[in-house]
Amino acid sequence: MIIEPPRRRSLQLQLTPLIDVVFLILTFFIVFTVFRGTESAIGLRLPRATTSEQHPPAPLVVTIPATGGFYVNGRPVDQRALGAEVARVVEQNPEQLVILKADRNVRYERLVEALDAVRENGGTRLALAVEPKPRPDAAIR
């Protein structure tokens, strides 16, 4: 009696489900990056203040993240370009409000550099962005 070994089926890799999964992941990342805001991309943790006020969005916002560098309205710039951008905007509107958003872990020196760049190029109206701090008497009401 001759016994034949069982025949092995050839192993096949199905590419269609793999392509579908890769396409879905690609779609997710494309949609995620389109709807992600630039402010959240920088990742600031603003200090808190009880005297904070809400200002309407200003056309010129200078952001200083803890990682270093400067951003003007969400675009990364160096210190020279920061001054040029301020000069351009202030030339169009001398009463332009410039809001400085600095992470609470930013060195004081970096904040002063940004202040100097704004003031040297004609920016006279400055505001520091903070998060509202809960008032102790607000919990009682």
VEXRO-803509 format. One record per residue (C-alpha): x, y, z. Coordinates in steps of 0.25 Angstrom, whole numbers, plus 5000, padded with zeros to 4 digits. Example, Ala and Ser with C-alpha at 12.3 -4.5 7.8 and 13.67 -1.06 7.14 Angstrom:
BEGIN
r east=5049	north=4982	up=5031
r east=5055	north=4996	up=5029
# end
This chain:
BEGIN
r east=5000	north=5000	up=5000
r east=5006	north=5013	up=4996
r east=5002	north=5025	up=5004
r east=5004	north=5039	up=4998
r east=5007	north=5051	up=5007
r east=4996	north=5061	up=5007
r east=4998	north=5072	up=4997
r east=5001	north=5086	up=5002
r east=4993	north=5097	up=4997
r east=5001	north=5109	up=4992
r east=5001	north=5121	up=5001
r east=4995	north=5133	up=4995
r east=4996	north=5147	up=5000
r east=4983	north=5155	up=4998
r east=4987	north=5169	up=4994
r east=4973	north=5175	up=4993
r east=4970	north=5176	up=5008
r east=4984	north=5181	up=5011
r east=4982	north=5192	up=5000
r east=4968	north=5196	up=5006
r east=4974	north=5197	up=5020
r east=4986	north=5206	up=5015
r east=4976	north=5215	up=5008
r east=4967	north=5217	up=5020
r east=4979	north=5220	up=5029
r east=4984	north=5230	up=5018
r east=4970	north=5236	up=5017
r east=4970	north=5238	up=5033
r east=4983	north=5245	up=5033
r east=4979	north=5254	up=5021
r east=4966	north=5258	up=5028
r east=4973	north=5260	up=5042
r east=4983	north=5269	up=5036
r east=4973	north=5278	up=5029
r east=4965	north=5280	up=5041
r east=4976	north=5282	up=5051
r east=4978	north=5296	up=5055
r east=4991	north=5303	up=5055
r east=4989	north=5308	up=5069
r east=4988	north=5294	up=5075
r east=4999	north=5290	up=5066
r east=5009	north=5299	up=5074
r east=5005	north=5293	up=5087
r east=5005	north=5305	up=5097
r east=5001	north=5305	up=5112
r east=4998	north=5319	up=5115
r east=5000	north=5325	up=5129
r east=4987	north=5328	up=5137
r east=4982	north=5342	up=5141
r east=4970	north=5347	up=5149
r east=4970	north=5360	up=5141
r east=4970	north=5354	up=5127
r east=4961	north=5360	up=5117
r east=4955	north=5355	up=5104
r east=4960	north=5362	up=5092
r east=4955	north=5361	up=5078
r east=4965	north=5353	up=5069
r east=4976	north=5362	up=5065
r east=4982	north=5360	up=5051
r east=4996	north=5360	up=5057
r east=4998	north=5349	up=5068
r east=5013	north=5346	up=5072
r east=5014	north=5332	up=5078
r east=5026	north=5327	up=5086
r east=5026	north=5312	up=5089
r east=5035	north=5306	up=5100
r east=5042	north=5298	up=5089
r east=5048	north=5312	up=5083
r east=5046	north=5320	up=5071
r east=5035	north=5330	up=5068
r east=5022	north=5329	up=5060
r east=5014	north=5340	up=5054
r east=5000	north=5336	up=5051
r east=5004	north=5322	up=5052
r east=5015	north=5323	up=5042
r east=5029	north=5320	up=5047
r east=5039	north=5332	up=5046
r east=5052	north=5336	up=5051
r east=5054	north=5349	up=5059
r east=5058	north=5357	up=5047
r east=5045	north=5353	up=5039
r east=5037	north=5355	up=5052
r east=5042	north=5370	up=5052
r east=5039	north=5371	up=5037
r east=5025	north=5366	up=5038
r east=5022	north=5375	up=5050
r east=5027	north=5387	up=5042
r east=5018	north=5383	up=5030
r east=5006	north=5382	up=5038
r east=5008	north=5394	up=5046
r east=5011	north=5402	up=5034
r east=4997	north=5399	up=5029
r east=4990	north=5401	up=5043
r east=4999	north=5409	up=5053
r east=4988	north=5405	up=5064
r east=4990	north=5390	up=5061
r east=4989	north=5382	up=5074
r east=5000	north=5371	up=5075
r east=4997	north=5360	up=5084
r east=5009	north=5352	up=5090
r east=5006	north=5337	up=5093
r east=5017	north=5331	up=5101
r east=5017	north=5318	up=5107
r east=5019	north=5318	up=5122
r east=5032	north=5311	up=5121
r east=5038	north=5321	up=5112
r east=5051	north=5328	up=5117
r east=5049	north=5342	up=5120
r east=5060	north=5346	up=5111
r east=5052	north=5340	up=5099
r east=5040	north=5349	up=5102
r east=5048	north=5361	up=5103
r east=5054	north=5358	up=5090
r east=5040	north=5357	up=5084
r east=5036	north=5370	up=5091
r east=5048	north=5377	up=5086
r east=5046	north=5373	up=5071
r east=5031	north=5378	up=5072
r east=5035	north=5391	up=5078
r east=5047	north=5394	up=5070
r east=5038	north=5392	up=5057
r east=5027	north=5402	up=5062
r east=5018	north=5393	up=5070
r east=5013	north=5401	up=5081
r east=5000	north=5394	up=5085
r east=5004	north=5381	up=5092
r east=4996	north=5370	up=5100
r east=5001	north=5357	up=5106
r east=4991	north=5345	up=5104
r east=4988	north=5338	up=5117
r east=4977	north=5328	up=5121
r east=4966	north=5332	up=5130
r east=4969	north=5328	up=5145
r east=4957	north=5323	up=5152
r east=4953	north=5334	up=5163
r east=4952	north=5329	up=5177
r east=4939	north=5337	up=5179
r east=4933	north=5331	up=5166
r east=4931	north=5317	up=5173
r east=4922	north=5324	up=5184
r east=4912	north=5330	up=5175
# end
